[in-house]
């Protein structure tokens, strides 16, 4: 798995890739110097199932 990050100075996004497929992401907006607000998180069902099976 690989975590990547994009940021355009106003909004940003962290996302997780596995096998060249996006597995999860988190988006945020800048809220001042050194601060940001996380406004959305998603973990796709296939990722949740894979984690559940691997921990069973």
C-alpha positions in Angstrom: 0.0 0.0 0.0 1.1 3.5 -0.8 -0.2 6.8 0.7 -0.1 9.8 -1.5 -0.9 13.5 -1.0 -2.0 16.4 -3.2 -2.5 20.0 -2.1 -3.4 23.1 -4.2 -2.9 25.6 -1.4 -6.6 25.8 -0.6 -7.7 22.1 -0.5 -5.8 18.9 0.0 -6.2 15.1 -0.3 -4.5 12.1 1.2 -5.3 8.8 -0.6 -4.2 5.2 -0.3 -3.4 3.0 -3.3 -3.0 -0.7 -3.4 -2.5 -2.5 -6.7 -2.9 0.8 -8.5 -6.5 1.1 -7.1 -7.6 3.8 -4.7 -8.6 2.1 -1.4 -9.4 5.2 0.8 -9.1 8.9 0.9 -9.4 12.0 3.2 -10.0 15.5 2.0 -9.4 18.8 3.9 -9.5 22.5 3.6 -6.9 25.0 4.9 -8.2 26.9 8.0 -5.3 29.3 8.7 -1.6 29.0 9.2 -0.7 25.5 10.3 -4.4 24.4 10.6 -6.8 22.4 8.4 -10.3 21.0 8.6 -10.9 17.4 7.5 -14.1 17.5 5.6 -14.5 14.0 4.2 -13.2 10.5 4.7 -13.9 7.4 2.7 -12.8 3.8 3.1 -14.1 1.7 0.2 -15.9 -1.5 1.1 -13.3 -3.8 -0.5 -10.7 -2.3 1.8 -12.8 -2.8 4.9 -13.6 -6.4 3.9 -9.9 -7.1 3.2 -8.9 -5.8 6.6 -11.7 -7.8 8.3 -10.6 -11.1 6.5 -6.9 -10.5 7.3 -7.6 -10.0 11.0 -10.1 -12.9 11.4 
